Amino acid sequence: MSQQPTANSQQIAISVEGVYKDFKLPHEKVSSIKNIFAHALGYIRKRRKYETQHALRDISFEVKKGEFFGIVGRNGSGKSTLLKIIAGIYQPTKGNIAVHGKLVPFIELGVGFNPELTGRENVFLNGALLGFSEKEIYEMYDSVVEFAELEQFMDQKLKNYSSGMQVRLAFSMAVRAKADILLIDEVLAVGDADFQKKCYEYFRSLKKYKKTVVFVSHDMNAIQQFCDKAILIEGGVIIKSGNSQLVAKEYSHLFLQDNTTDISQKNKRWGDGKILYKNPKVSFSEDRKIIQITSGVEVLEDVGTPKFGFSIKDGSGRVLFGTNTTIIHAEIKNISPGRRLQIKWAVPNILNSGEYTIDLTISYSGLVAEWWEDALKFTVNSSFDTPYIVNPTASFILVERDREK
C-alpha cells in the first residue's frame, strides 16, 4: 500500500486507483493426512489446479478529508474486501492505495479481547493495543464503561458476556481511538436498538466535527442520512457513484431486479408489494406555509416494523430534503395484514417558486416494500424567492444598546 503524499494530499484522505484483487481457489480439497499421502504422487506429477476469483476489478475513487463516504453492495459484491484492502489487511493484486492520515478500522470489533480476562482487564489490554498509555486508559475508563452500560459487569470474565455486551464494550473502546480516518463495516447490524441509537449519535458527532469516515452498510436509510457520497459495487466493479441518495436508490433497484417484480406498468414503483401506498395526494395548508402529504396504506403481509418515508426533489431531480419514521422516532409496529390505514406528513413550505416531485418509500429489515418514484407533483408560487436551494422564513432584529459608562 502506498502511503506517499501527492499533490492532492491536502484535500484527499484516501485515493484508490485501478485496484484489482484476485483470490486463488483450489479445485481439490485435501482433508486428511491420508489423502495427502494418497495424492502425493499426483502432486509431484502435475501442479495443483486453481480457479481464480476476481473479487475486485479496476476500482477507482477518492475520499475527501472530512467526507462521510459510503460503500454499498449485495453480499459477495466485494465491498468488505475493498475495505480490508484500504485497511491494509489485504494487499491488492494490482493498483494503488494512498492514505493521508492515521486510519483506524472498525471491521471486526473485539479483535484482541481475551475471553478469560474480565471486562476491566480487557479495557486496559485493548487500550494498550490502540496505542493509549496506562494513564490515558485510567482517565477514559469511566466513560468507556458508561457508554457500554456495563457498570455491574466489569469484574466478570468476558466469556460470560452476551454477544451484545461484548460488542458494546468493543465499540466503546474503538470510538476512542485516535484517528483521522475511520473505516466502519456494519457495526450497526449488531447490538440492541438502544445501542444502535447510540451508534447513530456517535456518527452524527463525527459529521459535526468533519471526521473522514468510510462506511459499509446494507442499511440504505443510514447511507442516505450520513453519507455525502457513495459507490455501489456489483460483481467486483463500481456500477454507480456519486450522490448517496441516488446510489441508495440504485442499490434498491438492483436488489429488486432479482427478487421482486415491478408493481406498476410505468416502472416508477419498485418493491415486493407487501405494503402499498393507495391514492397519495399533496396539498397545502390554508396559508400555504405547510406542505401536506397524505396517502392510504394497504397492508398485505406482516413485515414487523415498516419505515415510511418521503423525499422532495426539484425540477432537475436533485433531492432537497426528506425523512422517514425511523429518523423522527415514530416507529409503527404490529400492523396486521388486511388493515387499511392512512398516513399524513406535514412539513414547512420552505421552497422557492418552481415545480417539485415527491418520492414515497416503505422499507423493512433492509428490504423495500414500495419505492414510488415521482409519486406526486406540485407547484410552489412564492411571494419572494432567494438564490438558494430552499427559502425558510427568517426574522431580523436590530437593537440599539446604551453605551456603557
C-alpha positions in Angstrom: 0.0 0.0 0.0 1.3 3.4 -1.0 1.5 6.0 1.8 3.4 8.6 -0.1 1.8 12.1 -0.2 0.7 13.5 -3.5 -0.2 17.0 -4.8 -3.8 16.4 -3.7 -2.9 15.2 -0.2 -4.1 18.5 1.3 -7.7 17.7 0.2 -7.7 13.9 -0.3 -7.9 11.4 2.6 -8.0 8.2 0.6 -7.1 7.7 -3.1 -7.9 4.3 -4.7 -6.6 3.9 -8.3 -7.1 0.9 -10.6 -7.4 -1.7 -7.8 -7.8 -5.3 -8.6 -7.9 -8.2 -6.1 -7.8 -11.9 -7.1 -8.1 -15.0 -4.9 -6.9 -18.5 -5.9 -9.4 -21.2 -5.0 -8.1 -24.8 -5.2 -10.2 -27.3 -7.2 -9.1 -30.3 -5.0 -9.7 -30.4 -1.3 -7.3 -32.4 0.9 -9.0 -33.1 4.3 -6.6 -35.6 5.9 -3.0 -36.7 6.2 -4.0 -40.0 4.5 -5.3 -38.1 1.4 -2.1 -36.1 1.3 0.0 -39.3 1.0 -2.5 -40.9 -1.3 -2.3 -38.0 -3.7 1.4 -37.3 -3.2 2.4 -38.8 -6.5 -0.2 -36.8 -8.3 1.0 -33.6 -6.7 4.5 -34.4 -7.9 3.5 -35.3 -11.4 1.2 -32.3 -12.0 0.7 -28.9 -10.4 -2.4 -28.5 -8.3 -5.2 -26.7 -10.2 -6.7 -23.4 -9.0 -9.6 -21.3 -10.0 -9.1 -17.5 -9.9 -11.8 -15.5 -8.3 -11.8 -11.8 -9.4 -13.1 -10.1 -6.2 -12.4 -6.6 -7.4 -11.7 -5.2 -10.8 -10.5 -1.7 -11.7 -11.8 0.1 -8.6 -11.0 3.8 -8.5 -12.4 6.6 -6.3 -11.3 9.4 -3.9 -12.5 10.3 -0.4 -12.0 13.9 0.5 -10.9 14.9 4.0 -14.0 15.5 6.3 -16.2 13.4 4.0 -18.6 10.6 5.1 -18.3 8.1 2.2 -20.5 5.1 1.7 -19.7 1.7 0.1 -22.8 -0.4 -0.7 -23.4 -3.7 -2.5 -25.0 -7.0 -2.1 -23.4 -9.9 -0.2 -20.4 -11.2 -2.2 -20.1 -8.0 -4.2 -16.5 -7.2 -2.9 -17.2 -4.3 -0.6 -15.7 -5.9 2.5 -12.7 -7.0 0.5 -12.2 -3.4 -0.6 -12.4 -2.2 3.0 -9.8 -4.7 4.1 -7.5 -3.5 1.3 -7.9 0.1 2.4 -7.2 -1.0 6.0 -4.0 -2.8 4.9 -5.3 -6.3 5.9 -5.2 -7.4 2.2 -2.8 -6.3 -0.5 -4.2 -5.5 -3.9 -3.3 -7.8 -6.8 -2.8 -4.6 -8.9 -3.4 -0.9 -8.4 -2.5 1.7 -5.8 -4.0 2.9 -2.5 -2.9 6.2 -0.9 -4.0 7.1 2.7 -3.3 10.5 4.1 -3.7 10.4 7.9 -3.9 7.9 10.7 -6.5 5.2 9.8 -8.4 3.0 12.3 -10.6 0.2 11.1 -13.8 -0.8 12.9 -14.0 -4.0 10.8 -14.0 -6.8 13.4 -15.0 -5.3 16.8 -13.3 -7.1 19.7 -10.2 -8.3 18.0 -7.5 -8.6 20.7 -10.0 -9.2 23.5 -9.3 -12.1 25.8 -12.4 -14.1 26.9 -10.5 -15.4 30.0 -9.9 -11.8 31.3 -12.5 -9.6 33.0 -14.1 -6.7 31.2 -11.9 -4.3 33.2 -8.7 -6.1 32.2 -9.8 -6.2 28.6 -10.3 -2.4 28.6 -6.7 -2.0 29.6 -5.5 -4.7 27.2 -7.4 -3.2 24.2 -6.5 0.3 25.2 -2.8 -0.6 25.0 -3.3 -2.2 21.6 -5.0 1.0 20.4 -1.9 3.0 21.5 -3.1 4.6 24.7 -0.9 4.9 27.8 -1.9 3.4 31.1 -2.6 6.9 32.4 -4.9 7.7 29.4 -6.8 4.4 29.9 -7.4 5.2 33.6 -8.7 8.7 32.6 -11.1 7.3 30.0 -12.2 4.1 31.9 -15.3 5.5 33.5 -16.6 7.0 30.2 -15.9 3.7 28.4 -18.0 1.7 30.9 -20.8 4.3 31.0 -21.1 4.3 27.2 -21.1 0.5 27.1 -23.7 0.4 30.0 -21.7 -2.4 31.8 -21.0 -0.9 35.2 -22.2 -4.0 37.0 -20.3 -6.5 34.8 -16.7 -5.2 34.5 -15.3 -7.6 37.0 -16.8 -10.6 35.3 -14.9 -12.6 32.7 -15.6 -11.7 29.1 -16.6 -15.2 28.2 -19.7 -14.8 30.4 -20.8 -11.7 28.5 -23.6 -12.0 25.9 -22.6 -11.2 22.3 -24.4 -7.8 22.6 -22.4 -6.9 25.8 -19.1 -7.8 24.1 -20.0 -5.6 21.1 -20.9 -2.7 23.3 -17.6 -2.9 25.2 -15.6 -3.3 22.0 -17.4 -0.3 20.3 -17.0 1.8 23.4 -13.2 1.3 23.2 -13.0 1.6 19.4 -14.6 5.0 19.2 -11.9 6.4 21.5 -9.1 5.5 19.1 -7.1 8.5 17.9 -7.7 8.6 14.2 -8.0 10.9 11.2 -9.9 8.3 9.1 -12.4 5.7 10.3 -13.4 2.5 8.4 -16.7 1.1 9.7 -18.1 -2.2 8.5 -21.7 -2.9 9.5 -21.3 -2.2 13.2 -24.9 -1.1 13.4 -26.1 -4.6 12.4 -25.2 -5.8 15.9 -26.4 -4.8 19.4 -29.9 -3.9 20.6 -32.0 -0.9 19.4 -30.7 1.4 22.2 -27.1 0.6 21.4 -27.7 1.2 17.7 -29.3 4.6 18.6 -26.1 5.4 20.5 -24.0 4.5 17.4 -26.1 6.8 15.3 -25.5 9.6 17.8 -21.8 8.9 17.6 -22.0 9.1 13.8 -23.7 12.5 14.0 -20.8 13.8 16.1 -18.4 12.5 13.5 -20.2 14.5 10.8 -20.4 17.6 13.1 -16.6 17.6 13.6 -15.8 16.7 9.9 -14.2 13.4 10.6 -13.3 11.3 7.5 -15.4 8.1 7.5 -15.7 5.2 5.1 -18.9 3.4 5.9 -20.0 -0.1 4.6 -23.7 -0.9 5.2 -26.8 -2.6 3.9 -29.0 0.0 5.6 -29.9 2.5 2.9 -31.5 4.8 5.4 -28.2 5.1 7.2 -26.3 5.6 3.9 -28.7 8.4 2.9 -28.7 10.0 6.3 -25.0 10.1 6.9 -23.1 9.8 3.7 -22.1 12.7 1.4 -21.2 10.4 -1.4 -21.2 6.7 -2.1 -20.3 4.0 -4.5 -22.3 0.8 -5.4 -20.2 -2.3 -6.1 -21.7 -5.3 -8.0 -19.6 -8.3 -9.2 -16.4 -6.6 -8.1 -16.9 -3.4 -10.2 -18.3 0.0 -9.4 -21.6 0.4 -11.2 -22.8 3.6 -9.6 -21.1 6.5 -7.8 -21.9 10.0 -6.6 -24.8 11.4 -4.5 -25.7 8.9 -1.7 -29.4 9.3 -2.4 -29.1 8.2 -6.0 -26.7 5.3 -5.1 -29.1 4.1 -2.4 -31.9 4.1 -4.9 -29.8 2.2 -7.5 -28.9 -0.4 -4.9 -32.6 -1.0 -4.0 -33.5 -1.2 -7.7 -30.6 -3.7 -8.3 -31.7 -5.9 -5.4 -35.3 -5.8 -6.6 -34.4 -6.9 -10.2 -33.5 -10.4 -8.9 -36.0 -10.7 -6.0 -39.2 -8.8 -6.8 -41.3 -7.5 -9.6 -42.4 -4.1 -10.6 -45.7 -3.0 -9.1 -46.7 -0.6 -11.8 -46.5 -0.8 -15.6 -44.7 2.6 -15.7 -41.7 1.2 -13.9 -41.9 4.0 -11.4 -42.8 1.8 -8.5 -40.5 -0.9 -7.2 -40.8 -3.3 -4.3 -42.1 -6.6 -3.1 -45.6 -5.1 -2.6 -46.1 -6.4 0.9 -47.3 -2.9 1.9 -48.6 -0.4 -0.7 -49.5 3.3 -1.0 -53.0 4.0 -2.2 -54.2 7.3 -3.8 -51.4 9.6 -2.4 -52.1 13.4 -2.5 -50.2 16.6 -1.9 -51.8 19.8 -0.6 -51.1 23.0 1.2 -52.4 24.5 4.4 -54.7 27.5 4.1 -51.8 30.0 4.5 -49.6 27.9 2.1 -46.9 27.6 4.8 -47.3 23.8 5.3 -46.9 21.0 2.7 -49.2 18.1 3.5 -48.6 14.6 2.0 -51.4 12.1 2.6 -51.9 8.6 1.4 -53.8 5.4 2.1 -51.8 2.4 3.1 -52.7 -1.2 2.3 -51.0 -3.9 4.4 -50.8 -7.3 2.6 -48.2 -9.1 4.7 -46.8 -8.6 8.2 -43.3 -7.1 7.9 -42.6 -6.3 11.5 -41.7 -2.6 11.8 -42.0 -0.8 8.5 -40.3 2.5 7.8 -42.5 5.1 5.9 -40.6 7.9 4.2 -40.6 10.6 1.5 -38.2 12.9 -0.3 -38.9 16.1 -2.2 -36.9 16.8 -5.5 -36.6 19.9 -7.6 -37.2 20.0 -11.4 -33.7 18.6 -12.1 -34.2 15.6 -9.9 -32.0 16.8 -7.1 -33.2 15.7 -3.6 -33.8 18.7 -1.4 -34.9 17.1 1.8 -36.8 14.2 3.2 -37.2 12.0 6.2 -38.7 8.7 7.5 -40.4 7.4 10.6 -37.2 5.9 11.9 -35.3 9.3 11.8 -38.1 11.1 13.6 -38.5 8.2 16.1 -42.1 7.4 15.1 -41.9 3.7 14.7 -45.1 1.8 13.8 -45.2 -1.8 14.9 -47.5 -4.8 14.6 -49.5 -3.7 11.5 -51.5 -6.8 10.8 -52.3 -7.9 7.2 -55.7 -6.7 5.8 -55.6 -3.3 7.5 -56.2 -0.1 5.6 -54.6 2.9 7.1 -53.8 6.5 6.3 -50.6 8.4 6.9 -50.1 12.1 6.8 -46.9 14.1 6.7 -46.8 17.9 7.4 -43.6 19.8 6.6 -42.8 23.6 6.4 -43.0 25.0 2.9 -39.5 26.4 2.6 -39.3 26.1 -1.2 -38.7 28.7 -3.8 -41.1 29.1 -6.7 -40.9 26.1 -9.1 -42.0 22.6 -10.0 -41.3 19.7 -7.5 -41.9 16.0 -7.2 -42.2 13.6 -4.2 -40.8 10.1 -3.9 -42.7 7.8 -1.4 -41.0 4.8 0.3 -41.8 1.9 2.6 -39.0 -0.3 3.7 -38.4 -3.0 6.4 -35.3 -5.0 7.5 -33.2 -3.6 4.7 -35.8 -4.6 2.1 -38.1 -2.4 0.0 -41.9 -2.9 0.1 -42.5 0.1 -2.1 -40.4 2.8 -3.7 -42.7 5.1 -5.7 -40.6 7.5 -7.7 -42.3 10.8 -8.6 -45.5 9.7 -6.9 -46.6 13.3 -6.6 -46.0 16.6 -8.4 -46.8 20.1 -7.2 -46.0 23.7 -7.9 -44.9 26.4 -5.5 -45.6 30.1 -6.2 -43.6 32.0 -3.5 -44.2 35.7 -2.9 -40.5 36.2 -2.9 -37.6 33.9 -3.9 -34.0 33.6 -2.9 -31.0 32.4 -4.9 -30.6 29.5 -2.5 -31.9 25.9 -2.7 -34.6 26.5 0.0 -36.3 29.6 1.3 -37.0 29.4 5.0 -38.7 32.2 6.9 -36.2 34.4 8.7 -36.5 37.3 11.1 -34.1 40.1 11.8 -33.9 42.3 14.9 -31.7 45.4 15.3 -31.4 46.6 18.9 -29.7 49.8 19.9 -28.0 49.5 23.3 -26.8 52.3 25.5 -23.1 52.8 25.6 -21.6 51.5 28.9 -20.3 54.2 31.1 
